[in-house]
């Protein structure tokens, strides 16, 4: 009986560690979607983005991101780094392709969908992205 219980416990712990690694890797890959940006002037612009995430460290706690976005005024690129805060939550910093725009990003992942919020001194935005 004790051998069975120890084996069951070991199996459960093994499955938990695999599930934890899978959830950490859930951000990695290519995503795309749409949302809106509210500029400091109050003007709201629709935006669409393609974002790719890669592991930033071997522990799966940080990730790098690269994005290409389009809105009615043109296109722009953003890159940055986010850190895992909880099972499905990430926060970090963004930088623009001209290095003159920086801001904060928050991400909430649910399966193959994520909600993204960004904020800087020039405005704020929100996107819903889906895995590509």
N, C-alpha and C positions, 0 to 999 in steps of 0.2 A: 504494500500500500504506500509506504513512504517513497519507494523508488518511482512508482507511478506519479505521485504528487510532485516529486522533484522534477521528473521529466516533463510533466504538464506545465509547471512553472517556467522551466527553461524554454520550452516551446513558446509560451505566451510572451516571455521577455524578448525572445528572438523576433517574433512577429511584430511586437511594438517597435523595436528598433528599425525593422524594415519599413514599417508604416511611417515612422518619423523621417527616415531618409527619403521616402517617396514624397512626403509633403514638402520637404525642403527643396526637392528638385522640381516641384510643381510650377515654380515661377520660370524656370529655365526654358527658353525656346522663343518662338516668334508669335506675336500677338498683333491684332489690328482692331480698330474700331473708331467710334465717333463720340463727339461730345461738344462742349462749348467752352469758350473763354470769355470772361467778363473783364474788359480792360478797366484801368483806373478811371477813365473818362465815363464809365457806365455803359459803353457800347458792348454788345454781346455779339460774338462771332462764332459761327459753327466751325468745328475743326475735326479733321480726321488724321489718325496717326497709325504708323506701323512701328512697333517696338520689339526689340529683341533683348533678351536677358541672358547673361552667362554667369557662371559661378565666379565669385570674386575671391573665395578662399576654399580650402579643402574641407573645411568643417560645414559648409553649406549655410553659413550665417550671413554672409554678405554676397551681393550680386551687383554686377555692372549692367548698365542699360544704355542702349543706343536707340534713338528714335528719329524718324522723319515724319514731319507733320505738314499738313496743308490747310490753309484757310483762304478766305476770299482775297486777302491781300498778298498771298504768295505762299512760299514754303519756308520751313526752318528745321533745323536739326537740334536735338537736345541729347545730352549724354549725362551720366551720373552714376551714383552708387547708392544702393539701399541696403539696409540691415533688417534682418528678421526680428520682429518684436514679439510675435506670438505665432501660433500654428498657421494662421492665414493672413497675418498683418506684417507689413514692411514699411519702413520710413527711411528717408534719406534726402540727398541733395541733388539738384539738377544744374546743369550749365548749358548755356546756349552756344551755338556754333561760332559766335563772335566773341565768346568769353566775357561779354558785357552784361549778360542776363544770367542771374542765378536765382535759385528758388528752392523751395521745399516740396517734397513729394510724399504722399501717403498712398499705400496700395492695400486693398483687401481682396483676397483671392477666394473664389468659391468655384471649385471644379475647373471648368474650362472658361470661366468668365472672371474678370477682375474689374473692380471699381478703382479709379485713379483720381486723386485730387492733387492739384498743383497750386502753389501760391508764391508770388514774389511781389516786389514793390510796384510792378506795372499792371498787376491784375491777378486773377485766379481762374482756374478751369477745372472741369471734371470730364472724365471720359469713361466709357464702358468698353472694355477690350475683350475680345474672344481669341482663343488659341487658333492659330492658323495651321 
